[in-house]
Amino acid sequence: MPEQPELTIQGWGPAPAGTTEPTGDPLAGTLTKAARRHLVRELGWTPRATPPVPVEEIRLAPSRLPEEAHAALVELLGAENVRTDRESRLLRAGGKSYLDLLRRREGDASDAPCAVVLPGTTEETAALLALCSELGIVVVPFGGGTSVVGGLAGVDPDDRPAVAVDLGRMASVQALDVPSSMVTVGPGMRGPALEQALGREGLTFGHLPQSWEFATVGGYAATRSAGQASTGVGRFDELVAGLTLATPSGVLELGHPPATAAGPDLLGLALGSEGTLGVITEVKLRVRPKPAVAVYEGWSFRTWPAGLAALQNLARHDLLPDVVRLSDADETRANLLMAGGAGAKALRGSLKARGHGEGCLLLVGWEGLPDLVRARKRAASSLLRDGGAVRLGRRVAESWRAHRFGAPYTRDKLMDGGLLVETLETAATWSALPTVYDAARRALQASLSRDGHQPLVMSHVSHGYATGASLYLTVLADRDDALPIQQWLTAKRAATDALLAAGGTLTHHHAVGADHRPWLEREIGPLGVEVLRAVKQKLDPEGICNPGVLLPD
């Protein structure tokens, strides 16, 4: 198994190998001089050191787990699998959203569980849930801890003690059916470990979200994740052939590969349930042969509308590449400034000479058998040229591939320097996407403007469909050090209201969590909410499974 990076408390993870050692400047080695000047000028940002409080100063309330409950958990799981020490609890105190990190950086770990429990089997998990239901103890499943929407909040209206159900003991390949192209996996297995295990058999599952290093198979399923190659491979929910869900009321075996017409698909209830119905203890995944070739390259469009029109044309002809990532002008400019160096300077000069300015960068990738890749690439390239695109070659795309998991580490450093850094995402039909893009940007700019300066709102399309595409927005602004949490809550509310009104979905792949649940009824209607509540009442009658997430009050 590959060496896995360790969880951290106040950031995304340990700094990657080769990162510049800390200096008096928190942004040394993170921002080029040009990027720093640009952010100071555009945002009105004053670079300053705003480091997190020392870990030992983080406030952690004593565990509220009753002694009799602790004894019962130890009897069920063994003393080594019931932990109440400070570090274990802190490491599972919420997820990795901007708000999560702000609170822990300020020394607030009020959302830490009272204990961490580690079941090792479906049977132990089901017994654990039944016991917690009987004792009135809230359970919050914990895989990689990478939720960015408050998915690990565990906020209980009755203020009952809570335990984090860490799935690290269930982190192995349980069965591999090569003829059927299917693997059965424990929910605690991280992406890199699974990909390595499949690679030994010449297989891949190809799911590569930005949380790749830490996120787990169970988390992918519980949140309906989408990886960077999902345009070609499919979203994670499309890769799931079946799963096992342990609930306080019993165990559900869901899915019947390869297909069935035996009534409504109950598998869909578990996918995206975010731990509110129970704990996923096993996942059956569709896998595929490892691609023989992978070809990635960059293109440029003069404008964002031209790029969207070209992607829509590719989708109409079923020619979307496996990886599609179209950046708007602001994101393209920021990426080139962040990259710095002679290569980025040469690229800017080349684009300017071709009349593109800095343009809108499109990254595309094809993977598979050589003949098929060549044919698909040739046909797609023809349509891209017809849409006004200029080919940039492979260097810019390979640079993205080499650094594609680095953005969350950069976020940590930018927060150290006094910046607000957060993301939100949605999806819409091709016809609605331009309106959603404009509405979300305007809302963020209006709500985060300070002293005549607007935030930097960068956007890209990263998942294409026949009927539309996703939209991912990254926001940078000078942080309000007096009210940083309220500053983002106000902006998030404005942007969410705007994108929903314009025809966007509440979330494309980050899930609902605690952050989005006030808007869920707008997305699925009051009857839809009641249907979900009825299912939860049947499977979790005492409401112990991740309360405060998904379902609105």
Summary of the structure (lengths in Angstrom):
residues: 553
radius of gyration: 23.3
end to end distance: 42.4
largest distance: 73.9
contacts: 1888
relative contact order: 0.13
helix: 39%
strand: 20%
